[in-house]
Amino acid sequence: MKEKCGVFGIKSKAEKPLAHAVYYGLYALQHRGQESAGIVVNHDRELFSHKDLGLVSEVFSKETLEKLPKGNIAIGHVRYGTTGGTLRINCQPIEVHHHKGNLALAHNGNLSNAVKLRKELEESGAIFHTTSDTEVIAYLITRHRLKEKSIEDAVSKAMYDIEGAYSLVITSPAKMMAVRDPYGFRPLCYGVTSDGDHVIASESCALYAAGAEWVRDLEPGEILVFDEKGVTSRKEHCGKVSKRICIFEYIYFARPDSRIDGISVHGSRLKLGTLLAKSSPVDADVVIGVPDSGLDAALGYSKESGIPYGIGLIKNKYIGRTFISPGQENRLDKVRIKLSPVRSEVEGRRVVLIDDSIVRGTTIGQIVRMLKEAGAKEVHVKSSAPPFLHPCFYGTDIDSEENLIACHYSVDEICKMIGADSLSYLRLDDLKEITGDNNFCAACFDGVYL
């Protein structure tokens, strides 16, 4: 499972080397996208950028950051591509130049009507340079901007055209904007530094990395405008539809030290483990989690069940996207390189293994095998997500049912396939315990699309 992107922006009253602050913010959001990274600095109403394929640390060096000028607005982006593919042309933020000024835009999410809109724009004469749906948003905003008196009016008009998931950070010549779609699929928040700079980020953990204190999350449908007057909120798109935050933000996507819409991600995952322990108890000697997002749920399971928590798997922290996979001949198991069992924690013991989800089943099967090779007597697998049964159109890489193991096999069959002694999933009805209501999207689990 991979998420589409992370976005970040900062506006200062004075020109500063803001690229460094964006760099720190993107570093904190690296978990949301590892394919590319980019920063755009607004200096004296002109845009200066650097973006490329790779991790934040690979794309930006000290020299690269210092080449970007000081500015009073800067935005950044880390990408995992669900639409468009891994191409340098798809690196964000996307920049547009027109006679009313410049525009740069960073996008997290996925448009469900992108193909239709792209076709209409092409038929009206638009020429696309990328294969991502983000450029569709940029074109629509630009088209409206040529007719509207302000960039925020243009953004509002564009929101009537686009459907699906989008959290946006935008810079025009004089303003920075934050936009969250009317359903609130993807998170977006803002904070303020001790110097009075305003910061926007996909997650609160990135605010703290840039030295800002969290102020609040954006409401679904809200447009925030940051300019020389301060902060202005526009809410003409708010409250028209029911909120539908992606529940997988709490299960997997977000960093555990983030808070989304007032809810602690770490606390959510502890609760998931607690719910699992209540619904699927088992006699065992130790509870372990699959790093990283399975660890919190494992701790919750341990606390509720009374079974001791252990560190049974160690993750190699130095494997990034540049890791070279062995070839077909004499191929090594990549999971074994990324994860190693702690023999002293599992040998001769009955193990409860908590993972955040089971998509294709290949990785969890390899982990079960590793644990048994390390001497585990039994391995009982618990998923802190319900079975994946449907594709997602709002910003994850589940685009069909073809490779979803739960679509083709029963729980007992999957258990046998992965070599576990038992297998259980979180109950679908338990998801509402995370948000306290049913205001979330779980279409990948229940098939209920908006």
SVG drawing of the C-alpha trace seen along z (x, -y; Angstrom):
<svg xmlns="http://www.w3.org/2000/svg" viewBox="-25 -43 52 68">
<polyline fill="none" stroke="black" stroke-width="0.4" points="0.0,0.0 1.3,-3.4 -0.2,-6.8 -0.1,-9.5 1.8,-12.5 2.7,-14.9 2.4,-18.7 4.0,-21.6 4.1,-25.3 5.4,-28.3 4.7,-32.1 6.8,-34.7 6.4,-38.5 10.0,-38.9 12.2,-37.2 14.1,-34.3 15.9,-31.1 12.5,-29.3 13.7,-26.3 15.5,-25.0 12.2,-25.0 10.4,-23.3 13.2,-20.7 12.7,-19.9 8.9,-19.6 9.3,-17.3 11.7,-15.1 9.0,-14.7 6.5,-13.7 8.8,-11.3 6.6,-8.4 3.9,-9.7 5.9,-9.5 9.3,-8.2 9.3,-8.6 10.1,-12.3 10.5,-15.5 10.4,-19.2 10.5,-22.7 9.3,-26.0 10.4,-29.4 8.4,-32.6 11.1,-35.3 9.9,-38.8 6.8,-37.3 9.0,-34.9 9.1,-31.1 12.4,-29.3 12.4,-25.5 14.3,-22.3 12.6,-18.9 13.7,-15.4 13.1,-11.7 14.3,-10.3 14.1,-10.7 14.3,-14.2 17.9,-13.6 18.8,-12.4 17.1,-15.3 18.4,-18.1 21.9,-18.7 23.2,-21.7 24.4,-23.2 21.1,-22.7 19.2,-24.3 21.6,-27.3 21.1,-27.8 17.4,-28.5 16.9,-32.2 15.3,-33.7 11.6,-34.3 8.5,-35.1 6.6,-32.0 7.8,-28.4 6.0,-25.2 7.1,-21.6 5.9,-18.1 6.9,-14.4 5.2,-12.1 4.1,-8.5 2.4,-8.3 -1.0,-6.5 -1.8,-8.4 0.8,-9.1 3.7,-6.9 7.3,-7.5 8.5,-10.1 10.5,-13.2 7.9,-15.3 5.4,-14.3 7.5,-15.8 5.7,-18.5 5.0,-21.2 3.6,-21.9 4.3,-25.4 2.1,-27.4 3.0,-30.8 0.3,-33.1 -0.2,-36.8 -1.9,-37.4 1.1,-35.9 2.7,-32.6 1.2,-29.7 2.8,-26.7 0.6,-23.9 1.3,-20.8 -1.4,-18.1 -2.2,-15.1 -5.0,-12.9 -6.6,-11.6 -9.3,-13.0 -12.1,-10.5 -13.1,-12.5 -9.6,-13.3 -9.9,-11.4 -13.1,-13.3 -11.7,-16.7 -8.5,-16.1 -10.4,-15.1 -12.5,-18.2 -9.5,-20.4 -7.6,-18.9 -10.6,-19.3 -10.6,-23.0 -7.0,-23.4 -5.0,-22.6 -1.7,-20.9 -0.5,-18.7 3.1,-18.2 2.6,-15.6 0.6,-12.5 -0.7,-13.3 -4.1,-14.5 -2.5,-17.4 -1.9,-19.2 -5.6,-19.0 -6.2,-21.0 -3.6,-23.5 -5.1,-24.0 -8.6,-24.5 -7.4,-27.0 -5.5,-28.9 -8.5,-28.9 -10.7,-30.4 -8.0,-32.8 -7.9,-34.4 -11.6,-35.4 -11.7,-36.0 -10.5,-39.0 -8.5,-36.9 -6.7,-33.6 -8.9,-32.5 -12.0,-33.1 -10.4,-31.0 -9.6,-28.2 -13.2,-28.2 -14.6,-28.0 -12.3,-25.1 -13.6,-23.2 -17.0,-23.0 -15.3,-21.1 -13.1,-18.6 -14.2,-15.5 -12.4,-13.2 -9.6,-13.7 -7.4,-16.8 -5.4,-18.7 -3.6,-21.5 -0.9,-24.0 -0.7,-26.9 1.5,-29.9 0.5,-32.8 2.7,-35.9 1.5,-37.4 -0.5,-34.7 -0.2,-31.2 -3.3,-29.1 -4.4,-25.8 -7.3,-23.9 -9.1,-20.7 -11.7,-18.9 -15.3,-19.0 -15.2,-15.5 -11.9,-16.0 -10.4,-12.7 -6.8,-13.7 -5.5,-15.6 -4.3,-19.2 -3.4,-21.5 -1.6,-24.8 0.5,-26.3 2.5,-29.3 6.2,-29.7 7.6,-31.9 8.5,-34.5 4.9,-34.6 5.4,-32.6 2.4,-30.5 3.0,-26.9 0.8,-24.4 1.4,-20.6 -0.3,-17.3 0.4,-16.2 1.1,-18.0 4.4,-16.2 5.8,-18.3 4.7,-21.5 6.9,-20.7 9.8,-19.7 9.7,-23.2 9.5,-24.9 5.8,-25.7 3.0,-25.1 -0.2,-23.5 -3.1,-25.9 -5.9,-23.7 -6.9,-21.4 -8.6,-22.8 -12.3,-22.0 -13.4,-19.9 -14.1,-22.3 -12.2,-25.2 -9.9,-27.5 -7.3,-29.4 -5.6,-32.4 -2.4,-33.7 -1.4,-37.2 -0.1,-40.5 -3.4,-41.0 -3.0,-37.7 -5.2,-34.6 -8.6,-34.6 -10.9,-31.6 -13.4,-30.9 -16.1,-28.3 -18.5,-28.4 -17.7,-24.7 -18.0,-23.6 -20.8,-21.5 -22.3,-20.6 -21.5,-16.9 -20.7,-14.7 -17.1,-14.5 -15.3,-11.3 -11.7,-11.3 -9.8,-8.2 -9.8,-5.8 -6.5,-4.4 -4.8,-7.6 -5.2,-6.3 -4.5,-2.7 -1.4,-3.1 -0.6,-6.3 0.1,-8.9 3.0,-9.1 2.0,-8.0 3.1,-11.3 0.6,-13.2 -2.9,-14.3 -5.6,-14.3 -8.8,-16.2 -8.1,-16.2 -7.5,-12.5 -4.1,-11.0 -2.8,-8.6 -0.8,-6.7 -3.9,-6.5 -6.0,-5.3 -3.6,-2.4 -3.5,-1.5 -7.3,-1.3 -7.2,0.9 -5.0,3.4 -7.4,3.2 -10.3,4.0 -8.5,6.9 -7.7,8.4 -11.4,8.2 -12.7,9.6 -10.1,12.3 -8.3,13.5 -5.8,16.3 -3.5,18.1 0.0,16.9 3.3,16.0 4.3,12.7 2.8,10.0 4.9,8.4 4.2,5.9 5.4,5.5 7.4,2.3 6.5,-0.4 2.7,-0.9 1.9,2.4 3.9,1.6 1.3,-0.6 -1.5,1.8 0.6,4.6 1.1,2.6 -2.6,2.1 -3.3,5.8 -0.7,6.6 -2.2,4.1 -5.8,5.5 -4.9,9.2 -2.2,9.2 0.1,11.0 3.7,9.5 4.7,7.1 8.1,7.9 10.3,6.5 10.2,9.5 11.2,7.9 13.9,5.3 13.7,3.1 16.8,2.1 16.6,-1.7 19.1,-2.3 17.1,-0.8 15.6,-3.5 14.3,-3.6 17.9,-3.2 18.2,0.3 19.0,2.5 16.9,5.6 18.7,8.8 18.1,10.3 16.2,13.4 19.3,15.5 20.3,16.2 17.6,13.8 17.6,12.9 14.4,12.3 13.9,8.6 11.8,9.0 14.7,10.7 16.9,7.8 14.4,5.2 13.2,7.2 15.0,9.5 13.5,11.7 14.8,11.4 15.3,15.0 15.4,14.6 11.9,13.0 10.2,15.7 12.1,19.0 10.0,21.6 7.1,19.2 3.5,18.8 3.6,15.5 0.8,13.0 1.9,11.1 0.1,7.7 0.2,6.1 -1.6,3.0 -3.2,4.7 -3.0,7.6 -3.3,6.7 -1.7,9.3 -0.5,11.6 3.0,12.1 4.9,10.1 3.0,11.4 3.6,14.9 7.4,14.3 7.4,12.8 5.5,15.8 8.0,18.1 10.9,16.1 9.5,16.3 9.0,20.0 12.5,20.4 13.6,18.4 12.0,21.0 8.4,19.7 6.1,22.5 3.0,20.8 2.3,17.6 -1.2,16.1 -1.6,13.2 -3.9,10.3 -4.7,7.5 -5.6,4.1 -7.6,3.4 -10.6,5.3 -10.1,7.3 -9.4,5.3 -12.1,6.2 -12.5,3.2 -10.3,0.7 -9.7,-2.8 -10.2,-5.9 -9.1,-8.5 -5.4,-8.3 -4.0,-4.8 -2.5,-2.3 -5.4,0.2 -6.7,-0.2 -8.4,3.2 -9.5,6.3 -7.2,8.5 -4.4,8.7 -6.4,8.4 -6.1,11.8 -9.3,11.4 -11.3,11.1 -10.4,14.6 -9.9,16.7 -11.6,17.2 -9.9,16.4 -9.1,20.0 -7.6,20.4 -5.5,17.2 -4.3,18.5 -3.1,21.7 -1.5,19.8 0.6,17.6 1.5,20.4 -0.1,19.0 -1.7,21.0 -4.6,18.6 -5.7,15.4 -8.2,12.7 -9.0,9.2 -10.4,6.2 -14.2,6.1 -15.6,3.5 -18.0,2.2 -15.1,1.5 -13.7,-1.3 -16.2,-3.8 -14.4,-3.4 -11.5,-5.3 -13.4,-8.5 -16.3,-8.2 -18.8,-8.3 -19.3,-7.0 -17.8,-10.1 -15.0,-8.3 -14.4,-6.6 -13.8,-2.9 -14.7,-2.1 -11.7,0.2 -13.3,2.4 -17.0,2.0 -17.3,0.9 -19.4,-2.2 -18.2,-5.0 -19.2,-8.6"/>
</svg>
